Amino acid sequence: MNPSRLISDKARLIAALCVLLSAGFLATTLVSYYVSRDAIRESITATELPLTSDNVYSEIQKDLVRPILISSMMARDTFLRDWVIAGETDVEQMTRYLNEVMSHYGAFSSFFVSEVTSTYYSTKGVLKTVDPNEARDAWYYRVRDLSDPYEINVDPDLANRDALTIFINYRVFDFQKRFIGATGVGLTVDTVNRLIDDYQTRYERTIYLVDGKGKITLSGKNTVDAHGTSRAAYSSITEIEGLRDQAEALLKAGSGSFEYQSQGLRHFLNVRYIPELKWYLFVIKQENRALNSIQQTLYLNLLLCFIITAVVLLIVHLTINHYQRRLETMATTDNLTGLANRHALDILLDQQTREASRHGSPMSAIMLDIDHFKSLNDSRGHLAGDQVLRGIATTLRNSLRASDIACRWGGEEFLVVLANTDLAAATKVACTLRDSIGQNHYAFDGKPIAVTVSAGVTTYRTNESRESFVARADSLLYQAKNEGRNRVCSEKEDIDVSTS
């Protein structure tokens, strides 16, 4: 077969295996990735975010709703109401009371504003007198007219150097249900923001507290965008890409799971209404963060697929080369003797005759035949004959140059082609081979076997066909046999058995 055809077929086979393996691995990896991705998405919307909302809600109840309960307790406190009804005569008593509330419950501040005297009491004593014409006191007159028992608002705290504070302002009534003032506690915005930062870090989510108009009342300081970059906090959900168009629907729905696109990435959102705060809890998770682990697994699997494919193709390549060499050896080597066979000789002889014709260099051939080989097979058996054939092949390999060609021509015949060798030199080689074979005893079954050979020697003629070249050597061999065997016959002279 044409070697280039073999190479082409092998390349096509390896390419086909590469495509099949790559397609198989890629399909399996991608199917696994997409199934895992869909499962993660389902888990986020159905389990993770609702569970996170529940946990954050519990934390808010502990950290933010607790001040509402404290304020509610203060509004119903018998001491506070009795003190107001008694005429607010001992300011020190109210100061101690507010300090006790603040220190015992860990509030940032506590206060009471009297409707009767318009006095603002704090942990430091009388702070001021509220005035309906004072903008900073507008909150009190708003609370006085509330239909609800309390409100939450964010204002500077005059008692604490105007630190921005979240106040729980609770309406206070006497025992006849008459409004007598407002009381409550405050938490600094920074404190609450740190709490939300803690939630975000703990749950790896973005968390907002949103009022009924979509304003983001509280968020963490360390807000990050979809690509993980720190940025200034939003002031309203209408500023968030993807939520802008559905903000009203989200607030109207009150609770549930939603999805939106922002900055080219998918986001999952869980909304929960907090009735105690009258705010909405927004818990957001970016898909890219959720998929980081399986994306890394995808890349690792693709790398492993590439490595496995490369290893398999290398093994296939080496295996094909190995068996190709074995097939080539089997196709060009005589199984019994290990010498070249007729097929190999045809190829090699074509090359040698072209070289000899091109350069005009001498080339000779020796055709050898074992004398009385049939009698040997009949008397000692074919296995003995095979042993002799192997022994003669060994003698030929040991006696010839690396550039010479020795092949088993057929049966008990051997052909030797000698490059750059004229007739005289070739005849000497033939005589040497005849003598070496005749002197060797080839052992079989513990007994030596002696054989002789006859040989015909010829030299190549320019542009002669290989068939004619070999046929002349074969003709001279039969001449040697006809003249008594154990002889070497060349084209110009006969050399008898005594010639060395």
N, C-alpha and C positions, 0 to 999 in steps of 0.2 A: 504494500500500500504506500501511496505517496506520503512522505513524512510531513509535508506541509498540510496535507489533508488530515492527518492524525492530530497535528497541533491545533488545527481549526476546530475539529470535532471536540477535542478536549476543552478548548476555550469555550465553546458553546455549552458543553455540559456543565462546566464550572459556573458560567454566567447564569444558566438556568437554575442551578442549585442555589446560587446567591440570591436570585430573584425570589425563589420559592421560600427559602429560609427567612429572608428579610421580610417578605410579605406576611408569612405566617407569624413571625415574632412581633412584627409591627401591629398586625391585626389583633393578636392576643393582648398585647400591651395596651393598645388604645381602647379596646373593648373593656378591659379591666379598669382603665383610668376613668372612662366615661361612666361606667357602672358605679365606681366608687364616688365620683363627683356627684352623680345624681343622688346617691345614698346620703352623702354629706349634706347636700342642699336640703333634702327631705328632713334629715335629722336637725338641721339648724332651724328650719321654720316650724317643725312640729314639736321639737323637744328642747333644743339648746336655748333658743331665745326666750320661749315662755318660761323655762326653768330659771334662766338668768333674771328675767323680770320678777319672778316670784322671790328670788333671793334678794335682789336689789330692793324690792318693795318691803321685804322684811327688815332690811338694813335701814331703809328710810323711816319705817315705823319706829325703829329704835333710835335713830339719830335725828330725824326731823319731826316726826309725829309726836315724839316724846315732849318737845317744848309746847306743843298744842295741849297735851294732857296737863302739863304743869300749869299753863295759863288757865286752863279750865278749872283746875283745882284752886288756883288763886282767886278766880272770879267767884267761887262758891265758898271761899274760906270764911268761916264765922268771925274770926278775929278781924279780918280786913273790913268786913261789913259793919261789925259792931264799932270798930274804931272810927269809921266815917260817920256813923249815926251818932256817936258820942261827941262829935264836934271837931275831930282831928286835932285834939289839944296837945298830944304828946308826939311830936315829930320823931323823936328818938325811937319810939316804939316801931313806927313804920320803917325807919331806916334799918333797925335790927331785923325786922321781918324780911325786908327785901334782900338784905345781905344773907340771911339764912337760906332763903330760897335759891339765891344765886350760887352760894357755895355748896349747898347740899345737892343740888341737881346739876351742877356743872354748867350753868348758863353763863353767857358772856355778860349779860346785864339783866336787871329786872326793874320794873317800874310800876307806878300807879299814878293816874291823873284823876283828880277829884272833879266831879261835875259841880259840886256845891261851891268850892273855893277856886276852881280852875288852877289848882296847884299841881305841879309836876314833881312827884317824889321819886327819888332814885336811891341807890345804895350809898350815895354820898350826901343824902339829905334833900332839902328842897332845891330843886334844880332851877325852876322858873315858874312863871305863871303863863299858861297857854292863852293865846289871843286869836280870836277868829280872823283877825286881819293879818296875822303872821303866816307867811307861806309855809314855814317849817312846821306849823301847828295844824295844817289842813287835815292831816291824817286823823287827828282826834275828832274833829267835827264830822269827818266822813264816817268814822266808826260809830259815833253817837247816833247817826241816822241809819245805820245798817239794819237790814232785816235779819241778817244772819248773826249768829252769836260771836263770830270773830272774823278777822281778816289776816292775811299774811302780806306784808309789804317790805320793801327794801328801802331803807333811808339811812342817812348819816346819823350816828348816835352822838348827841350833844354831850352826854355824860362821859363819853370815851373818845374825846378829841375827834369827833366826827368820823370815826371808823365806820365804813359801810357795813350795815347790820341788817340781818333778816329779823323783823319783829313779828311776834305773834300778838296781835292786839285783840284782847278779849273784853267784851262788854260785861260790866258788873251791875247787878241789880240788888236792891235791898230786899227785905223779907216781904214787902208788899209789891214786889215786881216793878219798882220804880228805878229808872236808870240813875246810878250814882257815880259812874266813872268808868275808866278803862284801865285794865292791868295786863300784864304779860311779861314775857322774857324775850331776849334777843340772842341770836347767834351771828358771829361775823361771817360775812360772805366768804372770806378766805377760808374760814374753818369748814364751811359747807363745800366749797370748791375742792378742798383737800379730801373731804369725804368722797366726793364724786371721782376725783383722781384715783383714790384708793379702790373704788368700785371698778373703774376702767382697767386699772392694772391687774386687779384680782381676777376679773372675768374676761379680760382681753376684748372688751367691747367699747363702743362710744356711747356715752350716756348723756341725755339731756332731760331737764325738767322744763316742761312747756306749759304756759298758761292757756286759757281758753281762746285767746286771740292769736295763738301761734308764736307768741314771744317766748324766746328761750330765757327763762328766769334764772336757771342755774345750769352750769356746765363745768367740766374740769378745766383747770388752767392748761393742762398739757393736751389740748385737742390736736389731733393730727388729721391730715387729709387722706384721700384714698390711696396716695402713694407713700404714706408713712412720714410725711414731712410736717413738722410743727407749724401751726398757723394760728392766727388770731381766732378766738371763738366767734361763732355766728351769734347774731342778736335775735334772729327769727328763723323759723324753719323755711320761710319763703325765700331765704337767701341760699338755701342748699339746693344745688342742681339736682333735679330728679324729684325733689319733694315740693318744689315751688308750685307745680300745677295741681298737685293732689293734696295740698295742705288742708284745705277746707274739708275735703272728704275724709281725711284721716281724723281730724278733730271731731267731725260729726259721727264717725264710726265709734270713736271712744276707745276701742280696744281691738286687737287682732294682729295678724301677721301680714306683712306687705313686702314688696320688692321694688327697688328703683335703681336706675343707672345714674352714676355720678362720676365725672372725670374718666369716662370710658370703662368703669368697673361696676360690677353688680354688687348691690348692697341688700342685706336682709334687715327688716325692721319689725320690731315688736312694740306695739303701743298698749299702754295700760293706764287707765284712769285712777288717780289717787284721790278719793273723795275727801279725805281729811285735809289735804292741801289744796284741793280743787285744781290740781295740776295734772298734766299727762306725763307719764314716764316713757321716754323714747329710748329703746335699747337697740343699737345698730351694730351689725357685724359685716365687715367687708369680706367678699367672697375670696379675694386673693389671699387673705390671711388664713382663711379656713382651708384653702386648697394647697397651702405651702407644702405641707407634709406629703400629700399624694403627688404634687408636681415634682418634688424632689425624688419620690419613689419612681415616678414616670421617667425622669431623666436617668436615674440609676438603672432602671430596667432596660431603657434603650441602649445605655452603655454596655450592659451585660449582654443584650441581644447582639450588639455589634461585635463584642469580643467572642461570644459563642459562635456567631456566624463566621468570623475570621478564622477561629480555631478549626471549625468543621471544614471550611473550605481548604485550609492548609492541610488537614488530614486527608481530605479527598484528593487534593493535588499530589501529595506525597504518595498516597496509595495508588493513584492512577499511574504516576511515574514509575512506581515500583513494579506494578503488574505490566506496564507497558514495556519496561526493560526486560521483564521475564518473558513476555510474549515475543519481544524482538529476539531475545536470546534463543527461545525455543524455535522461532521461525528461521534462525540463521545458524543454529548449532546442531550438530549431530548428537543425539541423546546418548549414544553408546560411547563414543570416543571423545566427545567434547571439542572436536575440530569443527571447522566451518562445514556447512552442508552445501549441496548443489545450489540452493537458492542464494545463499550468501556469496558463493563463488561467482555466480553470474554478475552480481553487483560489483564485487571487488575486481573481477577480471575486466569488466567494462572500464572501470576507472584506470586500471593499469595499462590496458591497451591504448586508451586515449593519451595517457601520459607518454607512453613509449613512442606513439606515432607523432605527438606534438614535439617532443624533444629529441627524437631519434636515438634514444637510449636503448641498449640491448635488454631483452627480457626473454627468459627461458622457462620451459615447463618440464617437469618430470612426472611421468605416470608410472606408479608402482602397483604391483599385483603380487599377492602372496602365492607362492608356488604350492600346488597340491592342497589347497585350502579345503576343498570338498572332502578329500580323504581324511583330513584332520577332524572335520565335523562328524564324519561317519564313524571314525574310530574313537574319538575322545568326547564327542558330544558338542552340541552347539554352545554350551556354556564355556567350554574350553576354547572354542573358536572366538567367542566374544572376548575372553581374557586376552587372547593373542592380539586381537584388533585394538584393544585398549593399550596393550603394551607397546605396539608399534606406533600408535598415536603419541604416546609419551616420548618414544625415541625421536620422532619427528620434531616435537616441540623443543626437546632438549638440544637438537642438532642444528636447528635453523635459526636465522636472524629474525629479529622482531619485525622487519619489513617484509619478510617472506610470507607467502600464503600457503597453508596446508589444509586440505579438505578431504573428507571422505567422499570419494566420487561415487561409490556404490558397491555394495557387497564387500569384497576383499580388496577393492581398488582404492588407491589414494592418489591425489594430484597435488603436486607442489609447484608453485609459481614463484620464480626468483626474479625480483626487480634488479635492474642494473647488472645483469649477469649474462655473459656471452655463453656460447655453446660449450667451449672448453671448460670454463669454470663450472658450468652446470653439470657437465659430465663427471667432473671430480666430486661434486656434491652427491650425485647419484651413486657413485661408487662408494663413497663414505657411508651413505645411508644403507646401501646393500650390505656392506661389511658389518656395520653396527647391528643391524637386525639379525644377520646370520650368526653373530657372536653372542647375542643375548639369548638367554634361556628364560622363557616366560612361564612362571610356575602356575600350576593349576592343580588343586586337590593334593598339594604336597609333592607333585611330580613336575619336573621341568619339561617344557615343550620347545623344541628347536625348529625354526622355520627359516626358509630362504625367500627372497623376493626377486622378481625380474622387473626391469625398468626400461622405459623409452624416454629419450631426451631430445627435445627439439627447441629451436629458437624462434622468436616472433619475427614475422616479416611485416614491414611497414604497411599500414592500412588493411592488414589481414583481419578477417572476422575471427571472433574468439572460437567459434565452432570449428573453423578450419585449423586454427592453432592447436586446439585440444585434440582434434581428430588425428593430426600428424603424430602427436605424442602417443596416442592410443595405438596407432598403427605400428610404431616402433616398439611398443611394449609387446605386442603380439609377435613381432619378429623375434624379440628376445626369447619369448616362450617357445616359439617354434624351433629356435636354435639350441634348445636344451635347458632353458630356465637358469635361474641364478646368474643372470647376465644383465648387462647394461648396454643397450643399443642406442646410438645417436645417429643423427642424419648423415654424418660424413664417414664414420668408422664404427666398427663393432668392437666392443671391449669385452673380452672374455672374463671368466670367473677369476682368473688370476690377476687381472688388472686392478690396481689400487688407486 
